[in-house]
Amino acid sequence: MKKDSYLAISETNASIKWMLIASIIYLVIYSLAGRLEFQSQSIWIQILYLGIVCVLAITFKKFYKTDKVFIKLPKEGKVKIVTIIFCALVILLYALLGSVVSWTEVFESMPEMMWGSICVALAAGIGEEVLCRVLLFNLFAKIFENRKYVLVWACLASSVLFGLFHLINLTHGAAINATMQQVFYA
């Protein structure tokens, strides 16, 4: 089957071997930085953790030379409108259920804990997304680039690994039921 010329991964010069090595190095450094954050509840350690993850993400994104799936985006149609409507409905649902807490209440109650939680959430979000959606997705796109439905295969493979990576929460003392839910939903 001919290569799909619309995929951005075809512009990446890195071989599958080097992409795999880079992904493993990223995962190891990201996990070690997470250990640092887990062992200390200091806000400065959590800020350092966020900084390490951001530098790591930028460095490896540059190595891959792409964070895009397509060279030229396909026509989106009504996707943006449907997404905006969905987000508006979710916000409306939270408001109707009374689940929206005043931002002043959040900022006034334990501000150091809140800022630490924000740092950890950002670091986890950035770290996991770069690993699974940039590094591993592109790796699998490169592996499956000569197959039919390359994006489906790359998406499935990176998504399964993304879910399985949540098993690491068991080493942090998380309950098995909660961890398995995370694995399944992720």
C-alpha positions as CSV (number, residue, x, y, z in Angstrom):
1,M,0.0,0.0,0.0
2,K,1.3,3.5,-0.8
3,K,2.2,5.8,2.0
4,D,-0.4,8.4,2.9
5,S,1.1,11.7,1.9
6,Y,-1.3,13.6,4.1
7,L,0.2,12.2,7.4
8,A,2.7,14.4,9.1
9,I,4.7,11.4,10.4
10,S,6.0,10.9,6.9
11,E,8.0,14.1,7.5
12,T,9.7,12.7,10.6
13,N,13.2,11.5,9.9
14,A,13.6,9.5,13.1
15,S,13.6,5.7,12.7
16,I,11.3,3.4,14.6
17,K,14.2,2.3,16.7
18,W,15.1,5.9,17.8
19,M,11.5,6.8,18.3
20,L,11.1,3.8,20.7
21,I,14.3,4.7,22.5
22,A,13.2,8.3,22.9
23,S,9.8,7.2,24.2
24,I,11.4,4.9,26.8
25,I,13.9,7.6,27.9
26,Y,11.0,10.0,28.3
27,L,8.9,7.5,30.3
28,V,11.9,6.8,32.7
29,I,12.7,10.5,33.3
30,Y,9.0,11.4,33.6
31,S,8.5,8.5,36.2
32,L,11.6,9.6,38.2
33,A,10.4,13.2,38.3
34,G,7.0,11.9,39.5
35,R,8.7,10.0,42.3
36,L,10.4,13.3,43.3
37,E,7.0,15.0,43.5
38,F,5.3,12.0,45.3
39,Q,7.9,12.0,48.1
40,S,7.5,15.7,49.0
41,Q,4.4,17.7,49.4
42,S,6.3,21.0,49.2
43,I,4.9,23.5,46.7
44,W,8.4,24.2,45.4
45,I,9.0,20.6,44.6
46,Q,5.7,20.4,42.8
47,I,6.6,23.5,40.8
48,L,10.0,21.9,40.0
49,Y,8.2,18.8,38.9
50,L,6.0,20.8,36.5
51,G,9.1,22.6,35.2
52,I,11.0,19.3,34.5
53,V,7.9,17.9,32.7
54,C,7.5,21.0,30.6
55,V,11.2,21.0,29.6
56,L,11.1,17.3,28.9
57,A,7.9,17.7,26.7
58,I,9.4,20.5,24.7
59,T,12.7,18.6,24.2
60,F,11.1,15.4,23.0
61,K,8.6,17.3,20.8
62,K,11.5,18.9,19.1
63,F,13.2,15.5,18.7
64,Y,10.1,14.1,16.9
65,K,9.9,17.3,14.8
66,T,6.1,17.0,14.7
67,D,3.1,17.1,17.0
68,K,0.7,17.1,14.1
69,V,-1.1,14.1,12.7
70,F,-1.9,15.7,9.3
71,I,0.2,17.8,7.0
72,K,-3.0,19.4,5.7
73,L,-6.1,19.2,7.9
74,P,-9.1,17.4,6.4
75,K,-12.3,19.4,6.2
76,E,-13.8,19.6,9.6
77,G,-17.4,20.3,8.7
78,K,-19.5,20.9,11.8
79,V,-17.1,19.5,14.3
80,K,-16.2,22.9,15.9
81,I,-19.9,23.8,16.3
82,V,-20.8,20.4,17.8
83,T,-17.8,20.7,20.2
84,I,-18.9,24.1,21.4
85,I,-22.5,22.9,21.9
86,F,-21.3,19.9,23.8
87,C,-19.1,22.0,26.1
88,A,-21.9,24.5,26.7
89,L,-24.2,21.6,27.6
90,V,-21.7,20.2,30.1
91,I,-21.3,23.5,31.8
92,L,-25.1,24.0,31.9
93,L,-25.5,20.5,33.4
94,Y,-22.9,21.3,36.2
95,A,-24.6,24.6,36.9
96,L,-28.1,23.0,37.1
97,L,-26.8,20.3,39.4
98,G,-25.2,22.9,41.7
99,S,-21.7,21.3,41.2
100,V,-20.1,24.6,40.2
101,V,-18.3,26.0,43.3
102,S,-17.4,29.7,43.5
103,W,-13.8,30.3,42.5
104,T,-13.4,32.6,45.5
105,E,-14.2,29.6,47.8
106,V,-11.6,27.5,46.0
107,F,-8.9,30.1,46.2
108,E,-9.6,31.0,49.8
109,S,-9.5,27.4,51.2
110,M,-6.0,26.0,51.5
111,P,-4.3,28.0,48.7
112,E,-1.0,26.2,48.9
113,M,-2.7,22.8,48.5
114,M,-4.7,24.2,45.6
115,W,-1.6,25.5,43.8
116,G,0.2,22.2,44.4
117,S,-2.7,20.3,43.0
118,I,-2.7,22.6,39.9
119,C,1.0,22.0,39.4
120,V,0.6,18.2,39.7
121,A,-2.5,18.1,37.4
122,L,-0.7,20.2,34.8
123,A,2.4,18.2,34.9
124,A,0.5,14.9,34.7
125,G,-1.6,16.2,31.9
126,I,1.3,17.6,29.9
127,G,3.5,14.6,30.6
128,E,1.0,11.9,29.8
129,E,-0.3,13.7,26.7
130,V,3.1,14.3,25.3
131,L,4.1,10.7,26.0
132,C,1.0,9.0,24.6
133,R,-0.4,11.5,22.1
134,V,2.9,12.8,20.6
135,L,5.6,10.3,21.2
136,L,3.8,6.9,21.2
137,F,1.1,7.9,18.7
138,N,3.7,9.0,16.2
139,L,5.8,5.9,16.9
140,F,2.8,3.7,16.2
141,A,1.9,5.8,13.1
142,K,5.4,5.2,11.8
143,I,5.1,1.4,12.6
144,F,1.7,1.1,10.9
145,E,2.3,3.7,8.1
146,N,2.2,1.0,5.3
147,R,-1.1,-0.5,6.6
148,K,-4.6,0.4,5.8
149,Y,-6.3,2.5,8.5
150,V,-2.9,3.7,9.9
151,L,-4.6,6.2,12.2
152,V,-7.0,3.7,13.7
153,W,-4.2,1.3,14.5
154,A,-2.0,4.1,16.0
155,C,-4.9,5.4,18.0
156,L,-5.8,2.0,19.4
157,A,-2.2,1.0,20.3
158,S,-1.4,4.4,22.0
159,S,-4.7,4.4,23.8
160,V,-4.2,0.9,25.2
161,L,-0.8,1.8,26.5
162,F,-2.2,5.1,27.9
163,G,-4.7,3.1,29.9
164,L,-2.1,0.5,31.1
165,F,0.3,3.2,32.2
166,H,-2.3,4.1,34.9
167,L,-1.3,0.8,36.6
168,I,1.6,2.8,38.1
169,N,-0.9,4.3,40.5
170,L,-0.8,0.9,42.4
171,T,2.8,1.8,43.4
172,H,1.5,5.0,45.0
173,G,-1.0,3.2,47.2
174,A,-4.1,3.5,45.1
175,A,-6.8,1.0,45.6
176,I,-7.0,-1.8,42.9
177,N,-10.7,-1.0,42.1
178,A,-10.0,2.7,41.5
179,T,-6.9,1.9,39.5
180,M,-8.6,-0.6,37.3
181,Q,-11.4,2.0,36.6
182,Q,-8.7,4.5,35.6
183,V,-7.1,1.9,33.3
184,F,-10.4,1.2,31.7
185,Y,-11.6,4.8,31.3
186,A,-8.2,6.0,30.1
